Amino acid sequence: MKQKIVGFHLDEHNDWVADLACSHGQHVRHQPPLSVRPWVLTDEGRRSRLGSELNCLRCEESQPG
């Protein structure tokens, strides 16, 4: 289920987590070649992603059916 990014925070391991509108969080790591997200490394890059959508697996898991 797609959810909008409303903010970011660092977890206990200093990895970036996107705060989603549904109140869940999702890690957004830059770890090439597995995940290429250089935008997560700068304040400007993270701000540019506010309002964009990520698929929230926790919301999908809680959906009936």
C-alpha positions in Angstrom: 0.0 0.0 0.0 1.5 3.3 -1.1 2.0 5.9 1.7 3.4 9.4 1.5 6.7 10.3 3.2 6.1 13.0 5.8 9.5 13.1 7.4 12.8 11.4 8.2 14.7 10.4 11.3 17.9 8.4 12.2 17.5 5.1 13.9 19.8 3.8 16.7 22.3 2.6 14.1 22.4 6.0 12.3 20.4 4.7 9.3 17.8 6.9 7.8 14.1 6.0 8.2 11.3 7.6 6.2 8.3 8.5 8.4 5.2 7.6 6.5 1.7 9.2 6.7 0.4 5.9 8.1 2.7 6.3 11.1 4.9 3.4 10.1 8.6 3.8 9.2 10.7 2.4 6.4 14.5 2.4 6.1 15.8 4.3 3.1 19.5 3.2 2.9 22.0 4.0 0.2 23.8 0.7 -0.2 24.8 0.2 -3.8 24.3 -2.0 -5.7 21.3 -3.3 -3.6 19.7 0.1 -3.1 20.8 3.2 -4.9 19.5 6.2 -3.0 22.2 8.9 -3.0 19.4 11.5 -2.2 19.2 10.1 1.4 22.7 11.3 2.2 21.8 15.1 2.1 19.2 17.3 3.8 18.3 18.7 0.4 17.9 15.2 -1.0 15.6 14.1 1.8 13.5 17.2 1.6 13.1 16.6 -2.1 11.4 13.3 -1.4 8.8 14.7 1.1 5.3 13.9 -0.2 6.6 11.1 -2.5 5.2 7.6 -1.9 6.8 4.4 -0.7 5.1 1.0 -0.5 4.4 0.2 3.2 4.6 -3.5 3.7 3.3 -3.2 7.3 0.0 -1.7 5.9 -0.2 -4.4 3.3 0.2 -7.1 5.9 -2.6 -5.7 8.0 -5.0 -5.6 5.0 -7.7 -8.4 5.0 -7.8 -10.8 2.1 
